[in-house]
Amino acid sequence: MVLVVMSLQISMRFGGGLPDWDASADANESHSKNLPQFLERFQSRPGYEPSMPESLWAGQENPFYTDRFTPPPKPPPAPAPTTRELSVTFQGWFESSQGEVQAFMSLDDKQVKGAEGSQVGSDLIIESIESKQLILKSSDGVKHSIPFSQPTKIVIPLP
């Protein structure tokens, strides 16, 4: 029993404690004396330019600090769109008693009507009105064929 008690007391003190450290003595020394030996060799090389202050080498500030990092440049802004997509549905046509033919259509769910040669929307001109299709001409000169009663997406230039 005595051996068990003595071995418990010895094992609790096994390894001992940390030695006392006098921090005020280290604070008075110069930074170059605090540098590890392998870092002192770097300072003695010809053409050595320290990239970090000596206080960082001595471990007194954040060791992960660097003055060599340059953030990447901001990406350029996206270019302004030059075209837009428009949904067109040819809904039919009628002829007046004077013989004028007009077409009904929806441009992005907005109801419009017009005769051949008239402007509908901001950049479209009715080129021709037929029974089964409507032909529109955009401001860039491209002709778009719109079939009867079928939603069609066209791309037109912005003004």
C-alpha positions as CSV (number, residue, x, y, z in Angstrom):
1,M,0.0,0.0,0.0
2,V,2.8,2.3,0.8
3,L,4.4,1.7,-2.5
4,V,1.2,2.5,-4.3
5,V,0.8,5.8,-2.5
6,M,4.5,6.7,-3.1
7,S,4.3,5.8,-6.8
8,L,1.1,8.0,-7.2
9,Q,2.9,11.0,-5.6
10,I,5.9,10.5,-7.8
11,S,3.8,10.1,-11.0
12,M,1.9,13.3,-10.3
13,R,5.1,15.2,-10.1
14,F,6.7,13.4,-13.1
15,G,8.0,15.8,-15.7
16,G,8.0,18.8,-13.4
17,G,6.7,22.3,-14.2
18,L,7.8,24.9,-16.7
19,P,10.9,26.9,-15.7
20,D,10.3,30.5,-14.6
21,W,10.8,32.9,-17.5
22,D,11.8,36.5,-17.0
23,A,10.1,38.4,-19.8
24,S,11.6,41.8,-18.8
25,A,15.1,40.6,-19.5
26,D,14.2,39.6,-23.1
27,A,12.4,42.9,-23.7
28,N,15.6,44.9,-23.1
29,E,17.7,42.9,-25.6
30,S,17.9,44.2,-29.2
31,H,15.8,42.5,-31.9
32,S,18.8,41.1,-33.7
33,K,19.8,39.1,-30.5
34,N,16.3,37.6,-30.5
35,L,16.6,36.2,-34.0
36,P,17.2,32.5,-34.4
37,Q,20.7,31.6,-35.7
38,F,19.5,30.5,-39.1
39,L,17.7,33.9,-39.7
40,E,20.9,35.8,-38.7
41,R,22.7,34.1,-41.6
42,F,20.1,35.7,-44.0
43,Q,20.9,39.2,-42.8
44,S,24.6,38.7,-43.5
45,R,24.1,37.8,-47.2
46,P,25.1,40.4,-49.7
47,G,22.1,42.2,-51.3
48,Y,19.8,41.2,-48.5
49,E,16.7,43.4,-48.2
50,P,14.4,42.4,-45.4
51,S,10.8,42.0,-46.6
52,M,9.4,42.1,-43.0
53,P,10.3,44.2,-40.1
54,E,12.7,42.7,-37.6
55,S,9.9,42.6,-35.0
56,L,8.1,40.1,-37.2
57,W,11.3,37.9,-37.4
58,A,11.5,38.1,-33.6
59,G,7.9,36.8,-33.3
60,Q,6.5,39.9,-31.6
61,E,3.8,40.5,-34.2
62,N,1.6,38.4,-36.4
63,P,3.9,35.9,-38.1
64,F,1.5,35.6,-41.1
65,Y,1.8,39.3,-42.0
66,T,3.3,40.1,-45.3
67,D,3.9,43.3,-47.2
68,R,4.5,41.4,-50.5
69,F,0.8,40.6,-51.2
70,T,-1.0,42.7,-53.7
71,P,-4.7,42.1,-54.1
72,P,-5.9,41.1,-57.5
73,P,-7.3,43.9,-59.7
74,K,-11.0,44.3,-59.7
75,P,-12.6,42.8,-62.8
76,P,-13.7,45.2,-65.4
77,P,-17.4,46.0,-65.4
78,A,-19.6,44.0,-67.8
79,P,-20.1,45.7,-71.1
80,A,-23.4,47.4,-71.7
81,P,-25.8,45.3,-73.7
82,T,-26.1,46.2,-77.4
83,T,-29.2,44.0,-78.1
84,R,-32.3,43.0,-76.4
85,E,-34.6,40.0,-76.9
86,L,-38.3,40.7,-77.7
87,S,-41.2,38.3,-77.7
88,V,-43.5,38.8,-80.7
89,T,-46.8,37.1,-81.4
90,F,-48.7,37.8,-84.7
91,Q,-52.4,37.6,-83.7
92,G,-54.1,38.4,-87.0
93,W,-55.0,41.2,-89.5
94,F,-58.0,43.0,-90.8
95,E,-58.8,45.1,-93.9
96,S,-60.8,48.3,-93.5
97,S,-63.5,49.5,-95.9
98,Q,-60.9,51.8,-97.5
99,G,-58.6,48.8,-98.3
100,E,-56.0,49.5,-95.6
101,V,-54.6,46.2,-94.1
102,Q,-53.6,46.4,-90.4
103,A,-51.9,43.7,-88.3
104,F,-52.5,43.0,-84.6
105,M,-49.6,41.7,-82.6
106,S,-48.2,41.6,-79.1
107,L,-44.7,42.8,-78.3
108,D,-43.6,41.6,-74.9
109,D,-47.3,41.2,-73.9
110,K,-48.2,44.7,-75.0
111,Q,-50.9,44.9,-77.7
112,V,-50.1,47.0,-80.8
113,K,-51.4,47.3,-84.4
114,G,-50.1,48.8,-87.5
115,A,-50.2,48.9,-91.3
116,E,-47.4,48.0,-93.8
117,G,-44.6,50.5,-93.5
118,S,-45.6,51.8,-90.1
119,Q,-43.4,51.6,-87.0
120,V,-44.4,49.4,-84.1
121,G,-42.5,49.4,-80.9
122,S,-39.4,51.5,-80.8
123,D,-37.3,49.8,-83.5
124,L,-39.5,47.7,-85.7
125,I,-41.2,48.5,-89.0
126,I,-43.9,46.3,-90.5
127,E,-42.4,45.1,-93.9
128,S,-45.4,43.0,-95.0
129,I,-48.6,41.4,-93.7
130,E,-49.6,38.0,-95.0
131,S,-52.2,35.4,-94.0
132,K,-49.8,33.0,-92.3
133,Q,-46.9,35.3,-91.3
134,L,-45.9,38.9,-90.5
135,I,-42.5,40.2,-91.6
136,L,-40.9,42.8,-89.4
137,K,-37.7,44.8,-90.2
138,S,-35.5,45.9,-87.3
139,S,-33.4,49.1,-87.3
140,D,-30.3,47.2,-88.3
141,G,-32.0,46.0,-91.5
142,V,-32.6,42.4,-90.5
143,K,-36.0,41.0,-91.5
144,H,-37.8,38.8,-89.0
145,S,-40.6,36.4,-90.0
146,I,-43.2,35.9,-87.3
147,P,-45.6,33.0,-87.9
148,F,-49.3,33.3,-87.2
149,S,-50.3,32.7,-83.5
150,Q,-46.9,31.4,-82.4
151,P,-44.8,33.4,-79.9
152,T,-41.4,34.1,-81.5
153,K,-38.4,35.6,-79.8
154,I,-36.3,38.0,-81.9
155,V,-33.1,39.9,-81.1
156,I,-33.1,43.6,-82.0
157,P,-30.3,46.2,-81.4
158,L,-30.8,48.8,-78.8
159,P,-31.3,52.4,-80.0
